[in-house]
Amino acid sequence: GRAPGPGPGGGGAPFDFKARPAPATTKAPPSSSARASAKPRQARKLTIPTSPQLRTTVRSRSVTPCGSEDDLNASSASFKAAPMPDFSRTFVPKHDKSRLTEPAPFSLRSD
């Protein structure tokens, strides 16, 4: 039959569409005769998962405490925080007294 729509040249006339036959390699094999001659599948053994032997314990250093809890408490008692800043005053930065950069005229060399 005729398919509606534009033709191969982009015109509005309908055209006849005919598909090429599919290659033999893409066709499905016959259902029962091919399977009868094939070997039956063998039952596979169940896979038992095993944990890999990682070398992280060999590479890492052992953790040893550097001191007792009394030493840790004594060293943390000497910490003193700085006073809180005064947020009631607004921050105004100081102005820089240096001169601003002024552009200089230039000319490009041309032939």
Biopython code that builds the backbone (N, CA, C, O; Angstrom):
import numpy as np
from Bio.PDB.StructureBuilder import StructureBuilder

atoms = [
    (1, "GLY", "N", (0.812, -1.177, 0.000)),
    (1, "GLY", "CA", (0.000, 0.000, 0.000)),
    (1, "GLY", "C", (0.854, 1.239, 0.000)),
    (1, "GLY", "O", (2.084, 1.184, -0.024)),
    (2, "ARG", "N", (0.188, 2.316, 0.027)),
    (2, "ARG", "CA", (0.864, 3.605, 0.011)),
    (2, "ARG", "C", (0.883, 4.187, 1.424)),
    (2, "ARG", "O", (-0.122, 4.168, 2.135)),
    (3, "ALA", "N", (2.042, 4.702, 1.810)),
    (3, "ALA", "CA", (2.161, 5.345, 3.108)),
    (3, "ALA", "C", (1.925, 6.833, 2.920)),
    (3, "ALA", "O", (2.451, 7.422, 1.975)),
    (4, "PRO", "N", (1.156, 7.446, 3.787)),
    (4, "PRO", "CA", (0.932, 8.878, 3.642)),
    (4, "PRO", "C", (2.173, 9.651, 4.066)),
    (4, "PRO", "O", (2.999, 9.156, 4.834)),
    (5, "GLY", "N", (2.288, 10.852, 3.564)),
    (5, "GLY", "CA", (3.401, 11.697, 3.972)),
    (5, "GLY", "C", (4.236, 12.092, 2.786)),
    (5, "GLY", "O", (3.944, 11.712, 1.652)),
    (6, "PRO", "N", (5.286, 12.861, 3.049)),
    (6, "PRO", "CA", (6.122, 13.360, 1.957)),
    (6, "PRO", "C", (6.927, 12.245, 1.314)),
    (6, "PRO", "O", (7.241, 11.237, 1.947)),
    (7, "GLY", "N", (7.246, 12.439, 0.074)),
    (7, "GLY", "CA", (8.032, 11.458, -0.672)),
    (7, "GLY", "C", (9.498, 11.585, -0.369)),
    (7, "GLY", "O", (9.879, 12.406, 0.465)),
    (8, "PRO", "N", (10.359, 10.782, -1.031)),
    (8, "PRO", "CA", (11.781, 10.813, -0.761)),
    (8, "PRO", "C", (12.414, 12.145, -1.118)),
    (8, "PRO", "O", (13.442, 12.499, -0.542)),
    (9, "GLY", "N", (11.852, 12.880, -2.026)),
    (9, "GLY", "CA", (12.427, 14.164, -2.420)),
    (9, "GLY", "C", (11.968, 15.295, -1.549)),
    (9, "GLY", "O", (12.340, 16.441, -1.799)),
    (10, "GLY", "N", (11.177, 15.028, -0.538)),
    (10, "GLY", "CA", (10.715, 16.080, 0.342)),
    (10, "GLY", "C", (9.412, 16.680, -0.128)),
    (10, "GLY", "O", (8.893, 17.589, 0.519)),
    (11, "GLY", "N", (8.866, 16.206, -1.226)),
    (11, "GLY", "CA", (7.613, 16.745, -1.732)),
    (11, "GLY", "C", (6.439, 16.215, -0.935)),
    (11, "GLY", "O", (6.625, 15.425, -0.010)),
    (12, "GLY", "N", (5.259, 16.628, -1.270)),
    (12, "GLY", "CA", (4.082, 16.219, -0.539)),
    (12, "GLY", "C", (3.411, 14.985, -1.117)),
    (12, "GLY", "O", (2.381, 14.552, -0.599)),
    (13, "ALA", "N", (3.971, 14.402, -2.185)),
    (13, "ALA", "CA", (3.326, 13.249, -2.817)),
    (13, "ALA", "C", (3.604, 11.978, -2.031)),
    (13, "ALA", "O", (4.720, 11.799, -1.543)),
    (14, "PRO", "N", (2.612, 11.077, -1.890)),
    (14, "PRO", "CA", (2.854, 9.814, -1.190)),
    (14, "PRO", "C", (3.773, 8.902, -2.007)),
    (14, "PRO", "O", (3.895, 9.072, -3.220)),
    (15, "PHE", "N", (4.416, 7.940, -1.351)),
    (15, "PHE", "CA", (5.338, 7.032, -2.031)),
    (15, "PHE", "C", (5.134, 5.622, -1.513)),
    (15, "PHE", "O", (4.530, 5.415, -0.461)),
    (16, "ASP", "N", (5.649, 4.646, -2.269)),
    (16, "ASP", "CA", (5.572, 3.248, -1.865)),
    (16, "ASP", "C", (6.795, 2.911, -1.022)),
    (16, "ASP", "O", (7.926, 3.149, -1.447)),
    (17, "PHE", "N", (6.576, 2.358, 0.175)),
    (17, "PHE", "CA", (7.677, 1.965, 1.060)),
    (17, "PHE", "C", (7.829, 0.462, 1.014)),
    (17, "PHE", "O", (6.859, -0.278, 1.180)),
    (18, "LYS", "N", (9.059, 0.011, 0.787)),
    (18, "LYS", "CA", (9.320, -1.421, 0.770)),
    (18, "LYS", "C", (10.616, -1.658, 1.536)),
    (18, "LYS", "O", (11.669, -1.152, 1.148)),
    (19, "ALA", "N", (10.545, -2.418, 2.615)),
    (19, "ALA", "CA", (11.720, -2.699, 3.432)),
    (19, "ALA", "C", (12.543, -3.800, 2.793)),
    (19, "ALA", "O", (12.013, -4.698, 2.139)),
    (20, "ARG", "N", (13.858, -3.713, 2.998)),
    (20, "ARG", "CA", (14.741, -4.777, 2.519)),
    (20, "ARG", "C", (14.652, -5.945, 3.476)),
    (20, "ARG", "O", (14.348, -5.745, 4.652)),
    (21, "PRO", "N", (14.909, -7.171, 3.009)),
    (21, "PRO", "CA", (14.863, -8.316, 3.926)),
    (21, "PRO", "C", (16.001, -8.239, 4.937)),
    (21, "PRO", "O", (17.081, -7.730, 4.635)),
    (22, "ALA", "N", (15.745, -8.754, 6.151)),
    (22, "ALA", "CA", (16.755, -8.755, 7.208)),
    (22, "ALA", "C", (17.844, -9.757, 6.879)),
    (22, "ALA", "O", (17.562, -10.800, 6.288)),
    (23, "PRO", "N", (19.118, -9.457, 7.257)),
    (23, "PRO", "CA", (20.198, -10.414, 7.023)),
    (23, "PRO", "C", (19.958, -11.713, 7.797)),
    (23, "PRO", "O", (19.273, -11.717, 8.819)),
    (24, "ALA", "N", (20.519, -12.798, 7.308)),
    (24, "ALA", "CA", (20.315, -14.107, 7.929)),
    (24, "ALA", "C", (20.922, -14.170, 9.326)),
    (24, "ALA", "O", (20.446, -14.940, 10.161)),
    (25, "THR", "N", (21.957, -13.383, 9.602)),
    (25, "THR", "CA", (22.610, -13.431, 10.916)),
    (25, "THR", "C", (21.736, -12.845, 12.005)),
    (25, "THR", "O", (21.931, -13.173, 13.175)),
    (26, "THR", "N", (20.780, -11.993, 11.670)),
    (26, "THR", "CA", (19.942, -11.387, 12.701)),
    (26, "THR", "C", (18.663, -12.169, 12.947)),
    (26, "THR", "O", (17.926, -11.871, 13.887)),
    (27, "LYS", "N", (18.397, -13.144, 12.133)),
    (27, "LYS", "CA", (17.175, -13.926, 12.307)),
    (27, "LYS", "C", (17.324, -14.899, 13.475)),
    (27, "LYS", "O", (18.417, -15.412, 13.715)),
    (28, "ALA", "N", (16.250, -15.153, 14.192)),
    (28, "ALA", "CA", (16.271, -16.067, 15.337)),
    (28, "ALA", "C", (16.415, -17.504, 14.844)),
    (28, "ALA", "O", (15.855, -17.843, 13.801)),
    (29, "PRO", "N", (17.153, -18.365, 15.565)),
    (29, "PRO", "CA", (17.288, -19.762, 15.144)),
    (29, "PRO", "C", (15.964, -20.496, 15.317)),
    (29, "PRO", "O", (15.123, -20.082, 16.115)),
    (30, "PRO", "N", (15.779, -21.568, 14.587)),
    (30, "PRO", "CA", (14.557, -22.357, 14.764)),
    (30, "PRO", "C", (14.436, -22.819, 16.208)),
    (30, "PRO", "O", (15.442, -23.123, 16.848)),
    (31, "SER", "N", (13.236, -22.873, 16.716)),
    (31, "SER", "CA", (13.024, -23.066, 18.147)),
    (31, "SER", "C", (13.385, -24.458, 18.666)),
    (31, "SER", "O", (14.214, -24.548, 19.571)),
    (32, "SER", "N", (12.823, -25.530, 18.158)),
    (32, "SER", "CA", (13.005, -26.831, 18.788)),
    (32, "SER", "C", (14.091, -27.681, 18.148)),
    (32, "SER", "O", (14.771, -28.410, 18.870)),
    (33, "SER", "N", (14.291, -27.632, 16.855)),
    (33, "SER", "CA", (15.250, -28.531, 16.201)),
    (33, "SER", "C", (16.696, -28.185, 16.545)),
    (33, "SER", "O", (17.514, -29.095, 16.676)),
    (34, "ALA", "N", (17.043, -26.904, 16.696)),
    (34, "ALA", "CA", (18.418, -26.514, 17.005)),
    (34, "ALA", "C", (18.756, -26.829, 18.451)),
    (34, "ALA", "O", (19.895, -27.188, 18.750)),
    (35, "ARG", "N", (17.808, -26.704, 19.342)),
    (35, "ARG", "CA", (18.071, -26.958, 20.756)),
    (35, "ARG", "C", (18.176, -28.448, 21.044)),
    (35, "ARG", "O", (18.837, -28.828, 22.010)),
    (36, "ALA", "N", (17.568, -29.281, 20.270)),
    (36, "ALA", "CA", (17.609, -30.720, 20.504)),
    (36, "ALA", "C", (19.014, -31.261, 20.261)),
    (36, "ALA", "O", (19.443, -32.190, 20.945)),
    (37, "SER", "N", (19.744, -30.688, 19.287)),
    (37, "SER", "CA", (21.086, -31.174, 18.983)),
    (37, "SER", "C", (22.145, -30.548, 19.890)),
    (37, "SER", "O", (23.253, -31.077, 19.984)),
    (38, "ALA", "N", (21.834, -29.438, 20.558)),
    (38, "ALA", "CA", (22.809, -28.767, 21.424)),
    (38, "ALA", "C", (22.976, -29.551, 22.728)),
    (38, "ALA", "O", (22.083, -30.289, 23.142)),
    (39, "LYS", "N", (24.151, -29.375, 23.374)),
    (39, "LYS", "CA", (24.421, -30.058, 24.638)),
    (39, "LYS", "C", (23.555, -29.459, 25.742)),
    (39, "LYS", "O", (23.332, -28.248, 25.749)),
    (40, "PRO", "N", (23.075, -30.254, 26.650)),
    (40, "PRO", "CA", (22.322, -29.685, 27.765)),
    (40, "PRO", "C", (23.276, -28.957, 28.712)),
    (40, "PRO", "O", (24.453, -29.301, 28.815)),
    (41, "ARG", "N", (22.760, -27.973, 29.380)),
    (41, "ARG", "CA", (23.593, -27.194, 30.306)),
    (41, "ARG", "C", (23.960, -28.036, 31.522)),
    (41, "ARG", "O", (23.141, -28.784, 32.056)),
    (42, "GLN", "N", (25.199, -27.893, 31.938)),
    (42, "GLN", "CA", (25.638, -28.606, 33.135)),
    (42, "GLN", "C", (25.287, -27.765, 34.362)),
    (42, "GLN", "O", (25.312, -26.535, 34.317)),
    (43, "ALA", "N", (24.971, -28.429, 35.425)),
    (43, "ALA", "CA", (24.673, -27.727, 36.669)),
    (43, "ALA", "C", (25.965, -27.146, 37.213)),
    (43, "ALA", "O", (26.991, -27.824, 37.266)),
    (44, "ARG", "N", (25.906, -25.893, 37.614)),
    (44, "ARG", "CA", (27.101, -25.231, 38.147)),
    (44, "ARG", "C", (27.126, -25.321, 39.663)),
    (44, "ARG", "O", (26.087, -25.402, 40.318)),
    (45, "LYS", "N", (28.345, -25.306, 40.210)),
    (45, "LYS", "CA", (28.503, -25.337, 41.651)),
    (45, "LYS", "C", (28.157, -23.965, 42.217)),
    (45, "LYS", "O", (28.332, -22.943, 41.552)),
    (46, "LEU", "N", (27.670, -23.956, 43.435)),
    (46, "LEU", "CA", (27.328, -22.723, 44.109)),
    (46, "LEU", "C", (28.613, -21.998, 44.502)),
    (46, "LEU", "O", (29.527, -22.610, 45.056)),
    (47, "THR", "N", (28.686, -20.707, 44.220)),
    (47, "THR", "CA", (29.855, -19.903, 44.577)),
    (47, "THR", "C", (29.775, -19.525, 46.043)),
    (47, "THR", "O", (28.766, -18.989, 46.501)),
    (48, "ILE", "N", (30.837, -19.805, 46.774)),
    (48, "ILE", "CA", (30.899, -19.453, 48.183)),
    (48, "ILE", "C", (31.792, -18.233, 48.314)),
    (48, "ILE", "O", (32.981, -18.319, 48.004)),
    (49, "PRO", "N", (31.261, -17.086, 48.767)),
    (49, "PRO", "CA", (32.076, -15.876, 48.861)),
    (49, "PRO", "C", (33.104, -15.986, 49.975)),
    (49, "PRO", "O", (32.815, -16.513, 51.050)),
    (50, "THR", "N", (34.305, -15.485, 49.711)),
    (50, "THR", "CA", (35.360, -15.458, 50.726)),
    (50, "THR", "C", (35.867, -14.031, 50.829)),
    (50, "THR", "O", (35.950, -13.325, 49.823)),
    (51, "SER", "N", (36.204, -13.606, 52.021)),
    (51, "SER", "CA", (36.705, -12.262, 52.248)),
    (51, "SER", "C", (38.144, -12.177, 51.767)),
    (51, "SER", "O", (38.926, -13.089, 52.037)),
    (52, "PRO", "N", (38.525, -11.108, 51.059)),
    (52, "PRO", "CA", (39.911, -10.979, 50.602)),
    (52, "PRO", "C", (40.836, -10.677, 51.773)),
    (52, "PRO", "O", (40.431, -10.051, 52.753)),
    (53, "GLN", "N", (42.056, -11.116, 51.664)),
    (53, "GLN", "CA", (43.046, -10.879, 52.716)),
    (53, "GLN", "C", (43.739, -9.548, 52.434)),
    (53, "GLN", "O", (44.729, -9.493, 51.705)),
    (54, "LEU", "N", (43.204, -8.478, 53.024)),
    (54, "LEU", "CA", (43.772, -7.150, 52.811)),
    (54, "LEU", "C", (44.977, -6.944, 53.720)),
    (54, "LEU", "O", (45.065, -7.529, 54.799)),
    (55, "ARG", "N", (45.901, -6.104, 53.269)),
    (55, "ARG", "CA", (47.138, -5.882, 54.014)),
    (55, "ARG", "C", (47.094, -4.595, 54.829)),
    (55, "ARG", "O", (48.147, -4.069, 55.190)),
    (56, "THR", "N", (45.920, -4.078, 55.125)),
    (56, "THR", "CA", (45.845, -2.832, 55.878)),
    (56, "THR", "C", (46.386, -2.982, 57.291)),
    (56, "THR", "O", (46.980, -2.042, 57.821)),
    (57, "THR", "N", (46.201, -4.115, 57.901)),
    (57, "THR", "CA", (46.716, -4.281, 59.262)),
    (57, "THR", "C", (48.241, -4.293, 59.262)),
    (57, "THR", "O", (48.861, -3.882, 60.243)),
    (58, "VAL", "N", (48.846, -4.752, 58.188)),
    (58, "VAL", "CA", (50.307, -4.769, 58.108)),
    (58, "VAL", "C", (50.836, -3.368, 57.848)),
    (58, "VAL", "O", (51.874, -2.987, 58.389)),
    (59, "ARG", "N", (50.125, -2.589, 57.016)),
    (59, "ARG", "CA", (50.607, -1.264, 56.647)),
    (59, "ARG", "C", (50.375, -0.225, 57.726)),
    (59, "ARG", "O", (51.164, 0.713, 57.838)),
    (60, "SER", "N", (49.327, -0.351, 58.522)),
    (60, "SER", "CA", (49.003, 0.679, 59.500)),
    (60, "SER", "C", (49.839, 0.516, 60.763)),
    (60, "SER", "O", (50.295, -0.575, 61.104)),
    (61, "ARG", "N", (50.018, 1.633, 61.436)),
    (61, "ARG", "CA", (50.743, 1.607, 62.706)),
    (61, "ARG", "C", (49.752, 1.330, 63.826)),
    (61, "ARG", "O", (48.570, 1.660, 63.728)),
    (62, "SER", "N", (50.243, 0.733, 64.866)),
    (62, "SER", "CA", (49.361, 0.479, 66.005)),
    (62, "SER", "C", (49.138, 1.782, 66.759)),
    (62, "SER", "O", (50.035, 2.620, 66.842)),
    (63, "VAL", "N", (47.948, 1.948, 67.305)),
    (63, "VAL", "CA", (47.599, 3.169, 68.011)),
    (63, "VAL", "C", (48.018, 3.011, 69.466)),
    (63, "VAL", "O", (47.557, 2.110, 70.166)),
    (64, "THR", "N", (48.894, 3.899, 69.906)),
    (64, "THR", "CA", (49.314, 3.887, 71.305)),
    (64, "THR", "C", (48.965, 5.237, 71.905)),
    (64, "THR", "O", (49.201, 6.266, 71.271)),
    (65, "PRO", "N", (48.410, 5.264, 73.105)),
    (65, "PRO", "CA", (48.082, 6.557, 73.720)),
    (65, "PRO", "C", (49.359, 7.315, 74.049)),
    (65, "PRO", "O", (50.345, 6.729, 74.495)),
    (66, "CYS", "N", (49.330, 8.639, 73.822)),
    (66, "CYS", "CA", (50.535, 9.447, 74.029)),
    (66, "CYS", "C", (50.690, 9.862, 75.484)),
    (66, "CYS", "O", (51.772, 10.299, 75.876)),
    (67, "GLY", "N", (49.671, 9.744, 76.277)),
    (67, "GLY", "CA", (49.780, 10.114, 77.685)),
    (67, "GLY", "C", (48.533, 9.681, 78.426)),
    (67, "GLY", "O", (47.582, 9.182, 77.825)),
    (68, "SER", "N", (48.543, 9.872, 79.713)),
    (68, "SER", "CA", (47.379, 9.491, 80.505)),
    (68, "SER", "C", (46.331, 10.600, 80.445)),
    (68, "SER", "O", (46.583, 11.671, 79.892)),
    (69, "GLU", "N", (45.156, 10.338, 81.015)),
    (69, "GLU", "CA", (44.084, 11.333, 81.002)),
    (69, "GLU", "C", (44.443, 12.543, 81.844)),
    (69, "GLU", "O", (43.980, 13.646, 81.552)),
    (70, "ASP", "N", (45.260, 12.372, 82.888)),
    (70, "ASP", "CA", (45.666, 13.503, 83.725)),
    (70, "ASP", "C", (46.495, 14.487, 82.911)),
    (70, "ASP", "O", (46.347, 15.699, 83.062)),
    (71, "ASP", "N", (47.371, 13.967, 82.042)),
    (71, "ASP", "CA", (48.189, 14.845, 81.208)),
    (71, "ASP", "C", (47.319, 15.624, 80.220)),
    (71, "ASP", "O", (47.574, 16.798, 79.952)),
    (72, "LEU", "N", (46.296, 14.968, 79.686)),
    (72, "LEU", "CA", (45.413, 15.639, 78.734)),
    (72, "LEU", "C", (44.608, 16.742, 79.411)),
    (72, "LEU", "O", (44.440, 17.817, 78.835)),
    (73, "ASN", "N", (44.106, 16.498, 80.623)),
    (73, "ASN", "CA", (43.336, 17.506, 81.345)),
    (73, "ASN", "C", (44.204, 18.688, 81.749)),
    (73, "ASN", "O", (43.738, 19.827, 81.715)),
    (74, "ALA", "N", (45.445, 18.449, 82.127)),
    (74, "ALA", "CA", (46.345, 19.519, 82.539)),
    (74, "ALA", "C", (46.690, 20.415, 81.354)),
    (74, "ALA", "O", (46.771, 21.634, 81.503)),
    (75, "SER", "N", (46.893, 19.822, 80.181)),
    (75, "SER", "CA", (47.267, 20.639, 79.029)),
    (75, "SER", "C", (46.076, 21.438, 78.506)),
    (75, "SER", "O", (46.272, 22.531, 77.976)),
    (76, "SER", "N", (44.857, 20.935, 78.635)),
    (76, "SER", "CA", (43.698, 21.669, 78.144)),
    (76, "SER", "C", (43.276, 22.764, 79.121)),
    (76, "SER", "O", (42.553, 23.677, 78.723)),
    (77, "ALA", "N", (43.702, 22.706, 80.386)),
    (77, "ALA", "CA", (43.342, 23.726, 81.363)),
    (77, "ALA", "C", (44.097, 25.019, 81.098)),
    (77, "ALA", "O", (43.647, 26.071, 81.552)),
    (78, "SER", "N", (45.207, 25.000, 80.396)),
    (78, "SER", "CA", (45.995, 26.207, 80.157)),
    (78, "SER", "C", (45.485, 27.011, 78.962)),
    (78, "SER", "O", (46.033, 28.072, 78.661)),
    (79, "PHE", "N", (44.460, 26.534, 78.285)),
    (79, "PHE", "CA", (43.924, 27.246, 77.126)),
    (79, "PHE", "C", (43.090, 28.428, 77.586)),
    (79, "PHE", "O", (42.276, 28.306, 78.502)),
    (80, "LYS", "N", (43.300, 29.595, 76.935)),
    (80, "LYS", "CA", (42.511, 30.773, 77.262)),
    (80, "LYS", "C", (42.056, 31.400, 75.954)),
    (80, "LYS", "O", (42.870, 31.656, 75.066)),
    (81, "ALA", "N", (40.756, 31.646, 75.834)),
    (81, "ALA", "CA", (40.196, 32.201, 74.608)),
    (81, "ALA", "C", (40.426, 33.701, 74.548)),
    (81, "ALA", "O", (40.526, 34.371, 75.576)),
    (82, "ALA", "N", (40.509, 34.219, 73.326)),
    (82, "ALA", "CA", (40.634, 35.662, 73.131)),
    (82, "ALA", "C", (39.285, 36.309, 73.408)),
    (82, "ALA", "O", (38.251, 35.655, 73.269)),
    (83, "PRO", "N", (39.275, 37.592, 73.800)),
    (83, "PRO", "CA", (37.995, 38.252, 74.087)),
    (83, "PRO", "C", (37.151, 38.407, 72.819)),
    (83, "PRO", "O", (37.676, 38.454, 71.706)),
    (84, "MET", "N", (35.840, 38.484, 73.015)),
    (84, "MET", "CA", (34.929, 38.648, 71.884)),
    (84, "MET", "C", (35.126, 40.028, 71.263)),
    (84, "MET", "O", (35.344, 41.003, 71.983)),
    (85, "PRO", "N", (35.054, 40.121, 69.949)),
    (85, "PRO", "CA", (35.182, 41.439, 69.319)),
    (85, "PRO", "C", (33.938, 42.288, 69.587)),
    (85, "PRO", "O", (32.851, 41.766, 69.839)),
    (86, "ASP", "N", (34.124, 43.602, 69.528)),
    (86, "ASP", "CA", (33.022, 44.530, 69.775)),
    (86, "ASP", "C", (32.294, 44.773, 68.455)),
    (86, "ASP", "O", (32.799, 45.483, 67.585)),
    (87, "PHE", "N", (31.087, 44.173, 68.304)),
    (87, "PHE", "CA", (30.330, 44.306, 67.066)),
    (87, "PHE", "C", (29.426, 45.538, 67.068)),
    (87, "PHE", "O", (28.718, 45.778, 66.090)),
    (88, "SER", "N", (29.437, 46.323, 68.148)),
    (88, "SER", "CA", (28.592, 47.515, 68.182)),
    (88, "SER", "C", (29.163, 48.601, 67.265)),
    (88, "SER", "O", (28.406, 49.421, 66.745)),
    (89, "ARG", "N", (30.465, 48.618, 67.060)),
    (89, "ARG", "CA", (31.075, 49.591, 66.151)),
    (89, "ARG", "C", (31.180, 48.966, 64.765)),
    (89, "ARG", "O", (31.543, 47.797, 64.636)),
    (90, "THR", "N", (30.869, 49.725, 63.750)),
    (90, "THR", "CA", (30.983, 49.215, 62.376)),
    (90, "THR", "C", (32.424, 49.333, 61.912)),
    (90, "THR", "O", (33.140, 50.258, 62.296)),
    (91, "PHE", "N", (32.840, 48.388, 61.084)),
    (91, "PHE", "CA", (34.208, 48.361, 60.586)),
    (91, "PHE", "C", (34.322, 49.285, 59.383)),
    (91, "PHE", "O", (33.565, 49.162, 58.420)),
    (92, "VAL", "N", (35.283, 50.222, 59.446)),
    (92, "VAL", "CA", (35.564, 51.105, 58.319)),
    (92, "VAL", "C", (37.030, 50.904, 57.975)),
    (92, "VAL", "O", (37.896, 51.183, 58.804)),
    (93, "PRO", "N", (37.332, 50.422, 56.763)),
    (93, "PRO", "CA", (38.736, 50.198, 56.408)),
    (93, "PRO", "C", (39.473, 51.524, 56.221)),
    (93, "PRO", "O", (38.872, 52.534, 55.856)),
    (94, "LYS", "N", (40.781, 51.505, 56.476)),
    (94, "LYS", "CA", (41.607, 52.699, 56.304)),
    (94, "LYS", "C", (41.856, 52.911, 54.814)),
    (94, "LYS", "O", (42.043, 51.954, 54.063)),
    (95, "HIS", "N", (41.856, 54.150, 54.405)),
    (95, "HIS", "CA", (42.092, 54.479, 52.998)),
    (95, "HIS", "C", (43.577, 54.425, 52.694)),
    (95, "HIS", "O", (44.403, 54.822, 53.516)),
    (96, "ASP", "N", (43.912, 53.933, 51.508)),
    (96, "ASP", "CA", (45.297, 53.841, 51.077)),
    (96, "ASP", "C", (45.721, 55.199, 50.542)),
    (96, "ASP", "O", (44.987, 55.810, 49.765)),
    (97, "LYS", "N", (46.889, 55.682, 50.941)),
    (97, "LYS", "CA", (47.360, 57.009, 50.549)),
    (97, "LYS", "C", (48.150, 56.986, 49.239)),
    (97, "LYS", "O", (48.542, 58.047, 48.753)),
    (98, "SER", "N", (48.394, 55.810, 48.651)),
    (98, "SER", "CA", (49.192, 55.753, 47.421)),
    (98, "SER", "C", (48.381, 56.288, 46.244)),
    (98, "SER", "O", (47.150, 56.295, 46.260)),
    (99, "ARG", "N", (49.113, 56.736, 45.220)),
    (99, "ARG", "CA", (48.470, 57.315, 44.044)),
    (99, "ARG", "C", (47.857, 56.214, 43.186)),
    (99, "ARG", "O", (48.350, 55.086, 43.165)),
    (100, "LEU", "N", (46.784, 56.547, 42.484)),
    (100, "LEU", "CA", (46.134, 55.603, 41.605)),
    (100, "LEU", "C", (46.945, 55.432, 40.321)),
    (100, "LEU", "O", (47.699, 56.327, 39.942)),
    (101, "THR", "N", (46.797, 54.308, 39.663)),
    (101, "THR", "CA", (47.489, 54.042, 38.408)),
    (101, "THR", "C", (46.812, 54.824, 37.296)),
    (101, "THR", "O", (45.591, 54.788, 37.140)),
    (102, "GLU", "N", (47.630, 55.531, 36.525)),
    (102, "GLU", "CA", (47.087, 56.287, 35.407)),
    (102, "GLU", "C", (47.511, 55.626, 34.119)),
    (102, "GLU", "O", (48.686, 55.296, 33.958)),
    (103, "PRO", "N", (46.569, 55.417, 33.175)),
    (103, "PRO", "CA", (46.943, 54.773, 31.922)),
    (103, "PRO", "C", (47.831, 55.666, 31.065)),
    (103, "PRO", "O", (47.632, 56.879, 31.007)),
    (104, "ALA", "N", (48.807, 55.062, 30.404)),
    (104, "ALA", "CA", (49.713, 55.796, 29.520)),
    (104, "ALA", "C", (49.328, 55.503, 28.080)),
    (104, "ALA", "O", (48.944, 54.377, 27.764)),
    (105, "PRO", "N", (49.421, 56.488, 27.203)),
    (105, "PRO", "CA", (49.100, 56.225, 25.782)),
    (105, "PRO", "C", (50.112, 55.271, 25.161)),
    (105, "PRO", "O", (51.272, 55.231, 25.569)),
    (106, "PHE", "N", (49.669, 54.512, 24.182)),
    (106, "PHE", "CA", (50.561, 53.566, 23.523)),
    (106, "PHE", "C", (50.249, 53.571, 22.033)),
    (106, "PHE", "O", (49.188, 54.023, 21.605)),
    (107, "SER", "N", (51.179, 53.069, 21.267)),
    (107, "SER", "CA", (50.952, 52.956, 19.821)),
    (107, "SER", "C", (51.387, 51.564, 19.391)),
    (107, "SER", "O", (52.388, 51.036, 19.875)),
    (108, "LEU", "N", (50.628, 50.979, 18.483)),
    (108, "LEU", "CA", (50.950, 49.667, 17.968)),
    (108, "LEU", "C", (51.750, 49.814, 16.676)),
    (108, "LEU", "O", (51.414, 50.624, 15.812)),
    (109, "ARG", "N", (52.801, 49.026, 16.560)),
    (109, "ARG", "CA", (53.626, 49.056, 15.361)),
    (109, "ARG", "C", (52.899, 48.325, 14.245)),
    (109, "ARG", "O", (52.443, 47.199, 14.443)),
    (110, "SER", "N", (52.785, 48.935, 13.095)),
    (110, "SER", "CA", (52.152, 48.300, 11.960)),
    (110, "SER", "C", (52.959, 48.541, 10.697)),
    (110, "SER", "O", (53.725, 49.501, 10.625)),
    (111, "ASP", "N", (52.798, 47.694, 9.716)),
    (111, "ASP", "CA", (53.563, 47.841, 8.465)),
    (111, "ASP", "C", (52.885, 48.789, 7.516)),
    (111, "ASP", "O", (53.389, 49.029, 6.418)),
]
sb = StructureBuilder()
sb.init_structure("model")
sb.init_model(0)
sb.init_chain("A")
sb.init_seg("    ")
for serial, (resi, resn, name, xyz) in enumerate(atoms, 1):
    if name == "N":
        sb.init_residue(resn, " ", resi, " ")
    sb.init_atom(name, np.array(xyz, "f"), 0.0, 1.0, " ", f" {name:<3s}", serial, name[0])
structure = sb.get_structure()
